[in-house]
Amino acid sequence: MNGHEVALWSAIAAFFGYLLAAGLFDLINPASWVEYLGAFLVAAITGGGVYAKQRLDDAKKATSTTSTTDTRKDVH
């Protein structure tokens, strides 16, 4: 799995994890649609935050591995 796939799956897990924690599975009461919409919005923000954090970590890791490699040429 590459970094993009890991970030995507992490975001999906965070999204559905938040929906589960918010109790969105009680869909019988249609009067509380505003609560469901709010939970959905917060879950989307949480998933996006997790995705962004994972991608940032991947970028930092890629930068640190390329910066440790000495690409300078020896001039004699």
N, CA, C, O and CB atoms as a CASP TS submission, in Angstrom:
PFRMAT TS
TARGET T0000
AUTHOR 0000-0000-0000
METHOD Language model
MODEL 1
PARENT N/A
ATOM      1  N   MET     1       0.834  -1.181   0.000  1.00  0.00           N
ATOM      2  CA  MET     1       0.000   0.000   0.000  1.00  0.00           C
ATOM      3  C   MET     1       0.875   1.239   0.000  1.00  0.00           C
ATOM      4  O   MET     1       1.825   1.340   0.777  1.00  0.00           O
ATOM      5  CB  MET     1      -0.947   0.000   1.204  1.00  0.00           C
ATOM      6  N   ASN     2       0.556   2.170  -0.864  1.00  0.00           N
ATOM      7  CA  ASN     2       1.329   3.412  -0.852  1.00  0.00           C
ATOM      8  C   ASN     2       0.707   4.400   0.129  1.00  0.00           C
ATOM      9  O   ASN     2      -0.346   4.130   0.706  1.00  0.00           O
ATOM     10  CB  ASN     2       1.401   4.029  -2.271  1.00  0.00           C
ATOM     11  N   GLY     3       1.352   5.531   0.315  1.00  0.00           N
ATOM     12  CA  GLY     3       0.916   6.509   1.312  1.00  0.00           C
ATOM     13  C   GLY     3      -0.464   7.067   1.046  1.00  0.00           C
ATOM     14  O   GLY     3      -1.214   7.349   1.981  1.00  0.00           O
ATOM     15  N   HIS     4      -0.812   7.232  -0.239  1.00  0.00           N
ATOM     16  CA  HIS     4      -2.123   7.774  -0.565  1.00  0.00           C
ATOM     17  C   HIS     4      -3.238   6.821  -0.143  1.00  0.00           C
ATOM     18  O   HIS     4      -4.259   7.253   0.391  1.00  0.00           O
ATOM     19  CB  HIS     4      -2.218   8.062  -2.059  1.00  0.00           C
ATOM     20  N   GLU     5      -3.042   5.531  -0.382  1.00  0.00           N
ATOM     21  CA  GLU     5      -4.048   4.539   0.002  1.00  0.00           C
ATOM     22  C   GLU     5      -4.195   4.458   1.510  1.00  0.00           C
ATOM     23  O   GLU     5      -5.309   4.342   2.020  1.00  0.00           O
ATOM     24  CB  GLU     5      -3.686   3.167  -0.559  1.00  0.00           C
ATOM     25  N   VAL     6      -3.082   4.519   2.228  1.00  0.00           N
ATOM     26  CA  VAL     6      -3.127   4.486   3.690  1.00  0.00           C
ATOM     27  C   VAL     6      -3.883   5.701   4.211  1.00  0.00           C
ATOM     28  O   VAL     6      -4.712   5.580   5.113  1.00  0.00           O
ATOM     29  CB  VAL     6      -1.699   4.441   4.286  1.00  0.00           C
ATOM     30  N   ALA     7      -3.603   6.866   3.649  1.00  0.00           N
ATOM     31  CA  ALA     7      -4.280   8.092   4.078  1.00  0.00           C
ATOM     32  C   ALA     7      -5.772   8.014   3.786  1.00  0.00           C
ATOM     33  O   ALA     7      -6.587   8.439   4.604  1.00  0.00           O
ATOM     34  CB  ALA     7      -3.670   9.318   3.382  1.00  0.00           C
ATOM     35  N   LEU     8      -6.133   7.475   2.630  1.00  0.00           N
ATOM     36  CA  LEU     8      -7.539   7.365   2.265  1.00  0.00           C
ATOM     37  C   LEU     8      -8.278   6.411   3.198  1.00  0.00           C
ATOM     38  O   LEU     8      -9.370   6.727   3.668  1.00  0.00           O
ATOM     39  CB  LEU     8      -7.676   6.896   0.818  1.00  0.00           C
ATOM     40  N   TRP     9      -7.698   5.261   3.467  1.00  0.00           N
ATOM     41  CA  TRP     9      -8.345   4.309   4.374  1.00  0.00           C
ATOM     42  C   TRP     9      -8.414   4.853   5.800  1.00  0.00           C
ATOM     43  O   TRP     9      -9.378   4.586   6.517  1.00  0.00           O
ATOM     44  CB  TRP     9      -7.596   2.974   4.361  1.00  0.00           C
ATOM     45  N   SER    10      -7.409   5.608   6.213  1.00  0.00           N
ATOM     46  CA  SER    10      -7.439   6.227   7.537  1.00  0.00           C
ATOM     47  C   SER    10      -8.571   7.239   7.627  1.00  0.00           C
ATOM     48  O   SER    10      -9.265   7.311   8.641  1.00  0.00           O
ATOM     49  CB  SER    10      -6.097   6.902   7.850  1.00  0.00           C
ATOM     50  N   ALA    11      -8.756   8.016   6.575  1.00  0.00           N
ATOM     51  CA  ALA    11      -9.832   9.005   6.556  1.00  0.00           C
ATOM     52  C   ALA    11     -11.198   8.336   6.563  1.00  0.00           C
ATOM     53  O   ALA    11     -12.109   8.796   7.251  1.00  0.00           O
ATOM     54  CB  ALA    11      -9.702   9.910   5.336  1.00  0.00           C
ATOM     55  N   ILE    12     -11.348   7.269   5.814  1.00  0.00           N
ATOM     56  CA  ILE    12     -12.620   6.534   5.788  1.00  0.00           C
ATOM     57  C   ILE    12     -12.915   5.937   7.159  1.00  0.00           C
ATOM     58  O   ILE    12     -14.050   5.996   7.633  1.00  0.00           O
ATOM     59  CB  ILE    12     -12.587   5.419   4.716  1.00  0.00           C
ATOM     60  N   ALA    13     -11.904   5.365   7.794  1.00  0.00           N
ATOM     61  CA  ALA    13     -12.100   4.787   9.131  1.00  0.00           C
ATOM     62  C   ALA    13     -12.469   5.867  10.144  1.00  0.00           C
ATOM     63  O   ALA    13     -13.327   5.645  10.998  1.00  0.00           O
ATOM     64  CB  ALA    13     -10.829   4.047   9.590  1.00  0.00           C
ATOM     65  N   ALA    14     -11.832   7.027  10.058  1.00  0.00           N
ATOM     66  CA  ALA    14     -12.156   8.124  10.972  1.00  0.00           C
ATOM     67  C   ALA    14     -13.568   8.632  10.728  1.00  0.00           C
ATOM     68  O   ALA    14     -14.292   8.940  11.675  1.00  0.00           O
ATOM     69  CB  ALA    14     -11.150   9.270  10.815  1.00  0.00           C
ATOM     70  N   PHE    15     -13.962   8.719   9.463  1.00  0.00           N
ATOM     71  CA  PHE    15     -15.303   9.191   9.114  1.00  0.00           C
ATOM     72  C   PHE    15     -16.368   8.287   9.719  1.00  0.00           C
ATOM     73  O   PHE    15     -17.254   8.759  10.432  1.00  0.00           O
ATOM     74  CB  PHE    15     -15.472   9.258   7.590  1.00  0.00           C
ATOM     75  N   PHE    16     -16.286   6.989   9.437  1.00  0.00           N
ATOM     76  CA  PHE    16     -17.298   6.068   9.945  1.00  0.00           C
ATOM     77  C   PHE    16     -17.170   5.840  11.444  1.00  0.00           C
ATOM     78  O   PHE    16     -18.165   5.586  12.123  1.00  0.00           O
ATOM     79  CB  PHE    16     -17.206   4.747   9.219  1.00  0.00           C
ATOM     80  N   GLY    17     -15.963   5.927  11.955  1.00  0.00           N
ATOM     81  CA  GLY    17     -15.782   5.823  13.401  1.00  0.00           C
ATOM     82  C   GLY    17     -16.469   6.953  14.138  1.00  0.00           C
ATOM     83  O   GLY    17     -17.087   6.739  15.181  1.00  0.00           O
ATOM     84  N   TYR    18     -16.362   8.160  13.595  1.00  0.00           N
ATOM     85  CA  TYR    18     -17.043   9.281  14.234  1.00  0.00           C
ATOM     86  C   TYR    18     -18.560   9.134  14.122  1.00  0.00           C
ATOM     87  O   TYR    18     -19.285   9.414  15.076  1.00  0.00           O
ATOM     88  CB  TYR    18     -16.592  10.606  13.607  1.00  0.00           C
ATOM     89  N   LEU    19     -19.036   8.695  12.960  1.00  0.00           N
ATOM     90  CA  LEU    19     -20.481   8.504  12.818  1.00  0.00           C
ATOM     91  C   LEU    19     -20.993   7.467  13.808  1.00  0.00           C
ATOM     92  O   LEU    19     -22.073   7.626  14.377  1.00  0.00           O
ATOM     93  CB  LEU    19     -20.828   8.080  11.387  1.00  0.00           C
ATOM     94  N   LEU    20     -20.235   6.426  14.010  1.00  0.00           N
ATOM     95  CA  LEU    20     -20.631   5.401  14.977  1.00  0.00           C
ATOM     96  C   LEU    20     -20.624   5.970  16.382  1.00  0.00           C
ATOM     97  O   LEU    20     -21.550   5.730  17.157  1.00  0.00           O
ATOM     98  CB  LEU    20     -19.698   4.183  14.894  1.00  0.00           C
ATOM     99  N   ALA    21     -19.590   6.720  16.714  1.00  0.00           N
ATOM    100  CA  ALA    21     -19.502   7.313  18.052  1.00  0.00           C
ATOM    101  C   ALA    21     -20.595   8.345  18.275  1.00  0.00           C
ATOM    102  O   ALA    21     -21.053   8.510  19.406  1.00  0.00           O
ATOM    103  CB  ALA    21     -18.134   7.957  18.261  1.00  0.00           C
ATOM    104  N   ALA    22     -21.024   9.036  17.244  1.00  0.00           N
ATOM    105  CA  ALA    22     -22.068  10.053  17.372  1.00  0.00           C
ATOM    106  C   ALA    22     -23.458   9.432  17.446  1.00  0.00           C
ATOM    107  O   ALA    22     -24.429  10.132  17.731  1.00  0.00           O
ATOM    108  CB  ALA    22     -22.000  11.026  16.204  1.00  0.00           C
ATOM    109  N   GLY    23     -23.566   8.157  17.200  1.00  0.00           N
ATOM    110  CA  GLY    23     -24.866   7.494  17.290  1.00  0.00           C
ATOM    111  C   GLY    23     -25.759   7.764  16.096  1.00  0.00           C
ATOM    112  O   GLY    23     -26.968   7.925  16.257  1.00  0.00           O
ATOM    113  N   LEU    24     -25.200   7.816  14.927  1.00  0.00           N
ATOM    114  CA  LEU    24     -25.970   8.117  13.724  1.00  0.00           C
ATOM    115  C   LEU    24     -26.852   6.953  13.290  1.00  0.00           C
ATOM    116  O   LEU    24     -27.679   7.116  12.393  1.00  0.00           O
ATOM    117  CB  LEU    24     -25.040   8.493  12.599  1.00  0.00           C
ATOM    118  N   PHE    25     -26.698   5.796  13.899  1.00  0.00           N
ATOM    119  CA  PHE    25     -27.447   4.629  13.471  1.00  0.00           C
ATOM    120  C   PHE    25     -28.878   4.593  13.998  1.00  0.00           C
ATOM    121  O   PHE    25     -29.597   3.622  13.763  1.00  0.00           O
ATOM    122  CB  PHE    25     -26.731   3.399  13.900  1.00  0.00           C
ATOM    123  N   ASP    26     -29.291   5.614  14.691  1.00  0.00           N
ATOM    124  CA  ASP    26     -30.677   5.728  15.134  1.00  0.00           C
ATOM    125  C   ASP    26     -31.431   6.581  14.117  1.00  0.00           C
ATOM    126  O   ASP    26     -31.770   7.730  14.401  1.00  0.00           O
ATOM    127  CB  ASP    26     -30.769   6.346  16.575  1.00  0.00           C
ATOM    128  N   LEU    27     -31.691   6.031  12.948  1.00  0.00           N
ATOM    129  CA  LEU    27     -32.297   6.778  11.852  1.00  0.00           C
ATOM    130  C   LEU    27     -33.822   6.745  11.872  1.00  0.00           C
ATOM    131  O   LEU    27     -34.462   7.271  10.961  1.00  0.00           O
ATOM    132  CB  LEU    27     -31.804   6.239  10.543  1.00  0.00           C
ATOM    133  N   ILE    28     -34.405   6.143  12.885  1.00  0.00           N
ATOM    134  CA  ILE    28     -35.860   6.013  12.944  1.00  0.00           C
ATOM    135  C   ILE    28     -36.527   7.354  13.205  1.00  0.00           C
ATOM    136  O   ILE    28     -37.643   7.583  12.738  1.00  0.00           O
ATOM    137  CB  ILE    28     -36.261   5.016  14.025  1.00  0.00           C
ATOM    138  N   ASN    29     -35.877   8.238  13.932  1.00  0.00           N
ATOM    139  CA  ASN    29     -36.460   9.528  14.297  1.00  0.00           C
ATOM    140  C   ASN    29     -36.083  10.579  13.251  1.00  0.00           C
ATOM    141  O   ASN    29     -34.986  11.132  13.323  1.00  0.00           O
ATOM    142  CB  ASN    29     -35.985   9.968  15.708  1.00  0.00           C
ATOM    143  N   PRO    30     -36.960  10.872  12.280  1.00  0.00           N
ATOM    144  CA  PRO    30     -36.618  11.847  11.244  1.00  0.00           C
ATOM    145  C   PRO    30     -36.639  13.292  11.732  1.00  0.00           C
ATOM    146  O   PRO    30     -36.210  14.191  11.008  1.00  0.00           O
ATOM    147  CB  PRO    30     -37.563  11.704  10.092  1.00  0.00           C
ATOM    148  N   ALA    31     -37.130  13.529  12.949  1.00  0.00           N
ATOM    149  CA  ALA    31     -37.188  14.895  13.475  1.00  0.00           C
ATOM    150  C   ALA    31     -35.796  15.418  13.838  1.00  0.00           C
ATOM    151  O   ALA    31     -35.600  16.629  13.946  1.00  0.00           O
ATOM    152  CB  ALA    31     -38.102  14.950  14.702  1.00  0.00           C
ATOM    153  N   SER    32     -34.844  14.526  14.024  1.00  0.00           N
ATOM    154  CA  SER    32     -33.506  14.963  14.420  1.00  0.00           C
ATOM    155  C   SER    32     -32.545  15.003  13.238  1.00  0.00           C
ATOM    156  O   SER    32     -31.365  14.688  13.390  1.00  0.00           O
ATOM    157  CB  SER    32     -32.955  14.046  15.499  1.00  0.00           C
ATOM    158  N   TRP    33     -33.034  15.383  12.073  1.00  0.00           N
ATOM    159  CA  TRP    33     -32.199  15.411  10.875  1.00  0.00           C
ATOM    160  C   TRP    33     -31.084  16.439  10.984  1.00  0.00           C
ATOM    161  O   TRP    33     -30.029  16.270  10.372  1.00  0.00           O
ATOM    162  CB  TRP    33     -33.048  15.702   9.654  1.00  0.00           C
ATOM    163  N   VAL    34     -31.300  17.501  11.752  1.00  0.00           N
ATOM    164  CA  VAL    34     -30.261  18.513  11.926  1.00  0.00           C
ATOM    165  C   VAL    34     -29.079  17.923  12.694  1.00  0.00           C
ATOM    166  O   VAL    34     -27.926  18.215  12.376  1.00  0.00           O
ATOM    167  CB  VAL    34     -30.822  19.753  12.664  1.00  0.00           C
ATOM    168  N   GLU    35     -29.355  17.105  13.691  1.00  0.00           N
ATOM    169  CA  GLU    35     -28.285  16.434  14.432  1.00  0.00           C
ATOM    170  C   GLU    35     -27.498  15.496  13.523  1.00  0.00           C
ATOM    171  O   GLU    35     -26.271  15.429  13.604  1.00  0.00           O
ATOM    172  CB  GLU    35     -28.864  15.654  15.622  1.00  0.00           C
ATOM    173  N   TYR    36     -28.207  14.771  12.657  1.00  0.00           N
ATOM    174  CA  TYR    36     -27.544  13.860  11.735  1.00  0.00           C
ATOM    175  C   TYR    36     -26.687  14.625  10.742  1.00  0.00           C
ATOM    176  O   TYR    36     -25.572  14.212  10.423  1.00  0.00           O
ATOM    177  CB  TYR    36     -28.568  13.005  10.998  1.00  0.00           C
ATOM    178  N   LEU    37     -27.208  15.732  10.258  1.00  0.00           N
ATOM    179  CA  LEU    37     -26.445  16.556   9.327  1.00  0.00           C
ATOM    180  C   LEU    37     -25.194  17.117  10.000  1.00  0.00           C
ATOM    181  O   LEU    37     -24.123  17.156   9.393  1.00  0.00           O
ATOM    182  CB  LEU    37     -27.316  17.699   8.786  1.00  0.00           C
ATOM    183  N   GLY    38     -25.330  17.549  11.246  1.00  0.00           N
ATOM    184  CA  GLY    38     -24.177  18.045  11.993  1.00  0.00           C
ATOM    185  C   GLY    38     -23.140  16.964  12.228  1.00  0.00           C
ATOM    186  O   GLY    38     -21.941  17.207  12.092  1.00  0.00           O
ATOM    187  N   ALA    39     -23.599  15.764  12.584  1.00  0.00           N
ATOM    188  CA  ALA    39     -22.675  14.651  12.801  1.00  0.00           C
ATOM    189  C   ALA    39     -21.975  14.271  11.498  1.00  0.00           C
ATOM    190  O   ALA    39     -20.786  13.949  11.495  1.00  0.00           O
ATOM    191  CB  ALA    39     -23.422  13.433  13.378  1.00  0.00           C
ATOM    192  N   PHE    40     -22.706  14.311  10.410  1.00  0.00           N
ATOM    193  CA  PHE    40     -22.116  14.013   9.106  1.00  0.00           C
ATOM    194  C   PHE    40     -21.052  15.043   8.739  1.00  0.00           C
ATOM    195  O   PHE    40     -19.993  14.686   8.222  1.00  0.00           O
ATOM    196  CB  PHE    40     -23.204  13.969   8.026  1.00  0.00           C
ATOM    197  N   LEU    41     -21.327  16.307   9.001  1.00  0.00           N
ATOM    198  CA  LEU    41     -20.367  17.371   8.711  1.00  0.00           C
ATOM    199  C   LEU    41     -19.105  17.230   9.559  1.00  0.00           C
ATOM    200  O   LEU    41     -17.991  17.353   9.052  1.00  0.00           O
ATOM    201  CB  LEU    41     -21.006  18.739   8.948  1.00  0.00           C
ATOM    202  N   VAL    42     -19.287  16.972  10.847  1.00  0.00           N
ATOM    203  CA  VAL    42     -18.121  16.806  11.731  1.00  0.00           C
ATOM    204  C   VAL    42     -17.322  15.566  11.337  1.00  0.00           C
ATOM    205  O   VAL    42     -16.093  15.575  11.393  1.00  0.00           O
ATOM    206  CB  VAL    42     -18.568  16.703  13.212  1.00  0.00           C
ATOM    207  N   ALA    43     -18.017  14.497  10.938  1.00  0.00           N
ATOM    208  CA  ALA    43     -17.318  13.287  10.496  1.00  0.00           C
ATOM    209  C   ALA    43     -16.513  13.562   9.231  1.00  0.00           C
ATOM    210  O   ALA    43     -15.402  13.054   9.084  1.00  0.00           O
ATOM    211  CB  ALA    43     -18.318  12.143  10.249  1.00  0.00           C
ATOM    212  N   ALA    44     -17.064  14.363   8.315  1.00  0.00           N
ATOM    213  CA  ALA    44     -16.331  14.707   7.094  1.00  0.00           C
ATOM    214  C   ALA    44     -15.097  15.540   7.423  1.00  0.00           C
ATOM    215  O   ALA    44     -14.035  15.333   6.836  1.00  0.00           O
ATOM    216  CB  ALA    44     -17.242  15.470   6.113  1.00  0.00           C
ATOM    217  N   ILE    45     -15.228  16.472   8.349  1.00  0.00           N
ATOM    218  CA  ILE    45     -14.084  17.292   8.757  1.00  0.00           C
ATOM    219  C   ILE    45     -13.030  16.423   9.442  1.00  0.00           C
ATOM    220  O   ILE    45     -11.834  16.591   9.204  1.00  0.00           O
ATOM    221  CB  ILE    45     -14.539  18.433   9.700  1.00  0.00           C
ATOM    222  N   THR    46     -13.472  15.498  10.292  1.00  0.00           N
ATOM    223  CA  THR    46     -12.539  14.593  10.976  1.00  0.00           C
ATOM    224  C   THR    46     -11.800  13.717   9.969  1.00  0.00           C
ATOM    225  O   THR    46     -10.581  13.566  10.048  1.00  0.00           O
ATOM    226  CB  THR    46     -13.290  13.709  11.996  1.00  0.00           C
ATOM    227  N   GLY    47     -12.539  13.143   9.022  1.00  0.00           N
ATOM    228  CA  GLY    47     -11.911  12.321   7.988  1.00  0.00           C
ATOM    229  C   GLY    47     -10.925  13.110   7.152  1.00  0.00           C
ATOM    230  O   GLY    47      -9.844  12.617   6.830  1.00  0.00           O
ATOM    231  N   GLY    48     -11.294  14.345   6.795  1.00  0.00           N
ATOM    232  CA  GLY    48     -10.391  15.198   6.031  1.00  0.00           C
ATOM    233  C   GLY    48      -9.143  15.549   6.811  1.00  0.00           C
ATOM    234  O   GLY    48      -8.049  15.601   6.249  1.00  0.00           O
ATOM    235  N   GLY    49      -9.298  15.790   8.099  1.00  0.00           N
ATOM    236  CA  GLY    49      -8.144  16.094   8.942  1.00  0.00           C
ATOM    237  C   GLY    49      -7.194  14.919   9.059  1.00  0.00           C
ATOM    238  O   GLY    49      -5.976  15.089   9.012  1.00  0.00           O
ATOM    239  N   VAL    50      -7.748  13.733   9.210  1.00  0.00           N
ATOM    240  CA  VAL    50      -6.916  12.524   9.296  1.00  0.00           C
ATOM    241  C   VAL    50      -6.192  12.291   7.972  1.00  0.00           C
ATOM    242  O   VAL    50      -5.013  11.938   7.954  1.00  0.00           O
ATOM    243  CB  VAL    50      -7.781  11.284   9.663  1.00  0.00           C
ATOM    244  N   TYR    51      -6.907  12.493   6.863  1.00  0.00           N
ATOM    245  CA  TYR    51      -6.291  12.322   5.545  1.00  0.00           C
ATOM    246  C   TYR    51      -5.133  13.299   5.364  1.00  0.00           C
ATOM    247  O   TYR    51      -4.045  12.917   4.933  1.00  0.00           O
ATOM    248  CB  TYR    51      -7.336  12.523   4.428  1.00  0.00           C
ATOM    249  N   ALA    52      -5.382  14.566   5.701  1.00  0.00           N
ATOM    250  CA  ALA    52      -4.346  15.587   5.550  1.00  0.00           C
ATOM    251  C   ALA    52      -3.143  15.293   6.434  1.00  0.00           C
ATOM    252  O   ALA    52      -2.004  15.464   5.999  1.00  0.00           O
ATOM    253  CB  ALA    52      -4.907  16.966   5.881  1.00  0.00           C
ATOM    254  N   LYS    53      -3.374  14.856   7.660  1.00  0.00           N
ATOM    255  CA  LYS    53      -2.282  14.541   8.583  1.00  0.00           C
ATOM    256  C   LYS    53      -1.457  13.373   8.061  1.00  0.00           C
ATOM    257  O   LYS    53      -0.228  13.402   8.119  1.00  0.00           O
ATOM    258  CB  LYS    53      -2.832  14.217   9.981  1.00  0.00           C
ATOM    259  N   GLN    54      -2.126  12.350   7.554  1.00  0.00           N
ATOM    260  CA  GLN    54      -1.399  11.191   7.032  1.00  0.00           C
ATOM    261  C   GLN    54      -0.566  11.568   5.814  1.00  0.00           C
ATOM    262  O   GLN    54       0.578  11.132   5.683  1.00  0.00           O
ATOM    263  CB  GLN    54      -2.374  10.065   6.672  1.00  0.00           C
ATOM    264  N   ARG    55      -1.133  12.374   4.927  1.00  0.00           N
ATOM    265  CA  ARG    55      -0.390  12.804   3.746  1.00  0.00           C
ATOM    266  C   ARG    55       0.799  13.683   4.129  1.00  0.00           C
ATOM    267  O   ARG    55       1.864  13.589   3.519  1.00  0.00           O
ATOM    268  CB  ARG    55      -1.311  13.558   2.786  1.00  0.00           C
ATOM    269  N   LEU    56       0.617  14.544   5.148  1.00  0.00           N
ATOM    270  CA  LEU    56       1.703  15.386   5.629  1.00  0.00           C
ATOM    271  C   LEU    56       2.825  14.531   6.205  1.00  0.00           C
ATOM    272  O   LEU    56       4.002  14.784   5.944  1.00  0.00           O
ATOM    273  CB  LEU    56       1.192  16.378   6.681  1.00  0.00           C
ATOM    274  N   ASP    57       2.461  13.522   6.989  1.00  0.00           N
ATOM    275  CA  ASP    57       3.474  12.614   7.533  1.00  0.00           C
ATOM    276  C   ASP    57       4.226  11.891   6.421  1.00  0.00           C
ATOM    277  O   ASP    57       5.443  11.722   6.499  1.00  0.00           O
ATOM    278  CB  ASP    57       2.825  11.594   8.471  1.00  0.00           C
ATOM    279  N   ASP    58       3.499  11.462   5.380  1.00  0.00           N
ATOM    280  CA  ASP    58       4.143  10.800   4.241  1.00  0.00           C
ATOM    281  C   ASP    58       5.105  11.741   3.528  1.00  0.00           C
ATOM    282  O   ASP    58       6.203  11.340   3.141  1.00  0.00           O
ATOM    283  CB  ASP    58       3.089  10.286   3.255  1.00  0.00           C
ATOM    284  N   ALA    59       4.690  12.992   3.356  1.00  0.00           N
ATOM    285  CA  ALA    59       5.549  13.971   2.689  1.00  0.00           C
ATOM    286  C   ALA    59       6.797  14.247   3.526  1.00  0.00           C
ATOM    287  O   ALA    59       7.895  14.365   2.981  1.00  0.00           O
ATOM    288  CB  ALA    59       4.778  15.283   2.431  1.00  0.00           C
ATOM    289  N   LYS    60       6.638  14.349   4.834  1.00  0.00           N
ATOM    290  CA  LYS    60       7.795  14.566   5.702  1.00  0.00           C
ATOM    291  C   LYS    60       8.749  13.378   5.647  1.00  0.00           C
ATOM    292  O   LYS    60       9.968  13.550   5.622  1.00  0.00           O
ATOM    293  CB  LYS    60       7.342  14.813   7.145  1.00  0.00           C
ATOM    294  N   LYS    61       8.187  12.179   5.630  1.00  0.00           N
ATOM    295  CA  LYS    61       9.020  10.979   5.570  1.00  0.00           C
ATOM    296  C   LYS    61       9.773  10.924   4.242  1.00  0.00           C
ATOM    297  O   LYS    61      10.953  10.573   4.210  1.00  0.00           O
ATOM    298  CB  LYS    61       8.160   9.710   5.754  1.00  0.00           C
ATOM    299  N   ALA    62       9.104  11.263   3.161  1.00  0.00           N
ATOM    300  CA  ALA    62       9.751  11.258   1.848  1.00  0.00           C
ATOM    301  C   ALA    62      10.840  12.320   1.786  1.00  0.00           C
ATOM    302  O   ALA    62      11.899  12.088   1.201  1.00  0.00           O
ATOM    303  CB  ALA    62       8.716  11.491   0.731  1.00  0.00           C
ATOM    304  N   THR    63      10.591  13.479   2.382  1.00  0.00           N
ATOM    305  CA  THR    63      11.578  14.552   2.386  1.00  0.00           C
ATOM    306  C   THR    63      12.781  14.175   3.234  1.00  0.00           C
ATOM    307  O   THR    63      13.917  14.461   2.855  1.00  0.00           O
ATOM    308  CB  THR    63      10.958  15.851   2.898  1.00  0.00           C
ATOM    309  N   SER    64      12.550  13.540   4.371  1.00  0.00           N
ATOM    310  CA  SER    64      13.668  13.184   5.247  1.00  0.00           C
ATOM    311  C   SER    64      14.530  12.091   4.628  1.00  0.00           C
ATOM    312  O   SER    64      15.742  12.077   4.842  1.00  0.00           O
ATOM    313  CB  SER    64      13.150  12.729   6.612  1.00  0.00           C
ATOM    314  N   THR    65      13.939  11.180   3.870  1.00  0.00           N
ATOM    315  CA  THR    65      14.751  10.148   3.237  1.00  0.00           C
ATOM    316  C   THR    65      15.538  10.708   2.069  1.00  0.00           C
ATOM    317  O   THR    65      16.666  10.277   1.827  1.00  0.00           O
ATOM    318  CB  THR    65      13.878   8.996   2.771  1.00  0.00           C
ATOM    319  N   THR    66      14.976  11.653   1.343  1.00  0.00           N
ATOM    320  CA  THR    66      15.740  12.218   0.231  1.00  0.00           C
ATOM    321  C   THR    66      16.791  13.197   0.726  1.00  0.00           C
ATOM    322  O   THR    66      17.829  13.361   0.084  1.00  0.00           O
ATOM    323  CB  THR    66      14.808  12.912  -0.758  1.00  0.00           C
ATOM    324  N   SER    67      16.542  13.850   1.856  1.00  0.00           N
ATOM    325  CA  SER    67      17.532  14.801   2.344  1.00  0.00           C
ATOM    326  C   SER    67      18.714  14.114   3.013  1.00  0.00           C
ATOM    327  O   SER    67      19.781  14.718   3.126  1.00  0.00           O
ATOM    328  CB  SER    67      16.889  15.763   3.312  1.00  0.00           C
ATOM    329  N   THR    68      18.560  12.875   3.459  1.00  0.00           N
ATOM    330  CA  THR    68      19.677  12.168   4.073  1.00  0.00           C
ATOM    331  C   THR    68      20.619  11.591   3.020  1.00  0.00           C
ATOM    332  O   THR    68      21.766  11.265   3.324  1.00  0.00           O
ATOM    333  CB  THR    68      19.162  11.055   4.979  1.00  0.00           C
ATOM    334  N   THR    69      20.146  11.467   1.801  1.00  0.00           N
ATOM    335  CA  THR    69      20.991  10.974   0.726  1.00  0.00           C
ATOM    336  C   THR    69      21.823  12.126   0.192  1.00  0.00           C
ATOM    337  O   THR    69      21.286  13.164  -0.193  1.00  0.00           O
ATOM    338  CB  THR    69      20.146  10.329  -0.404  1.00  0.00           C
ATOM    339  N   ASP    70      23.127  11.940   0.172  1.00  0.00           N
ATOM    340  CA  ASP    70      24.024  12.995  -0.287  1.00  0.00           C
ATOM    341  C   ASP    70      24.074  12.949  -1.811  1.00  0.00           C
ATOM    342  O   ASP    70      24.603  12.003  -2.395  1.00  0.00           O
ATOM    343  CB  ASP    70      25.457  12.836   0.331  1.00  0.00           C
ATOM    344  N   THR    71      23.527  13.962  -2.439  1.00  0.00           N
ATOM    345  CA  THR    71      23.491  14.013  -3.896  1.00  0.00           C
ATOM    346  C   THR    71      24.567  14.896  -4.487  1.00  0.00           C
ATOM    347  O   THR    71      24.611  15.090  -5.702  1.00  0.00           O
ATOM    348  CB  THR    71      22.157  14.491  -4.353  1.00  0.00           C
ATOM    349  N   ARG    72      25.446  15.441  -3.637  1.00  0.00           N
ATOM    350  CA  ARG    72      26.518  16.309  -4.130  1.00  0.00           C
ATOM    351  C   ARG    72      27.586  15.476  -4.826  1.00  0.00           C
ATOM    352  O   ARG    72      27.868  14.340  -4.443  1.00  0.00           O
ATOM    353  CB  ARG    72      27.141  17.125  -2.974  1.00  0.00           C
ATOM    354  N   LYS    73      28.164  16.067  -5.845  1.00  0.00           N
ATOM    355  CA  LYS    73      29.245  15.381  -6.548  1.00  0.00           C
ATOM    356  C   LYS    73      30.575  15.801  -5.932  1.00  0.00           C
ATOM    357  O   LYS    73      30.774  16.956  -5.558  1.00  0.00           O
ATOM    358  CB  LYS    73      29.215  15.697  -8.078  1.00  0.00           C
ATOM    359  N   ASP    74      31.454  14.851  -5.840  1.00  0.00           N
ATOM    360  CA  ASP    74      32.794  15.165  -5.335  1.00  0.00           C
ATOM    361  C   ASP    74      33.581  15.884  -6.422  1.00  0.00           C
ATOM    362  O   ASP    74      33.709  15.398  -7.546  1.00  0.00           O
ATOM    363  CB  ASP    74      33.539  13.875  -4.878  1.00  0.00           C
ATOM    364  N   VAL    75      34.093  17.028  -6.070  1.00  0.00           N
ATOM    365  CA  VAL    75      34.888  17.804  -7.026  1.00  0.00           C
ATOM    366  C   VAL    75      36.347  17.719  -6.570  1.00  0.00           C
ATOM    367  O   VAL    75      36.683  18.151  -5.467  1.00  0.00           O
ATOM    368  CB  VAL    75      34.391  19.315  -7.118  1.00  0.00           C
ATOM    369  N   HIS    76      37.185  17.178  -7.398  1.00  0.00           N
ATOM    370  CA  HIS    76      38.602  17.031  -7.057  1.00  0.00           C
ATOM    371  C   HIS    76      39.436  17.879  -7.946  1.00  0.00           C
ATOM    372  O   HIS    76      40.660  17.892  -7.815  1.00  0.00           O
ATOM    373  CB  HIS    76      39.048  15.590  -7.154  1.00  0.00           C
TER
END
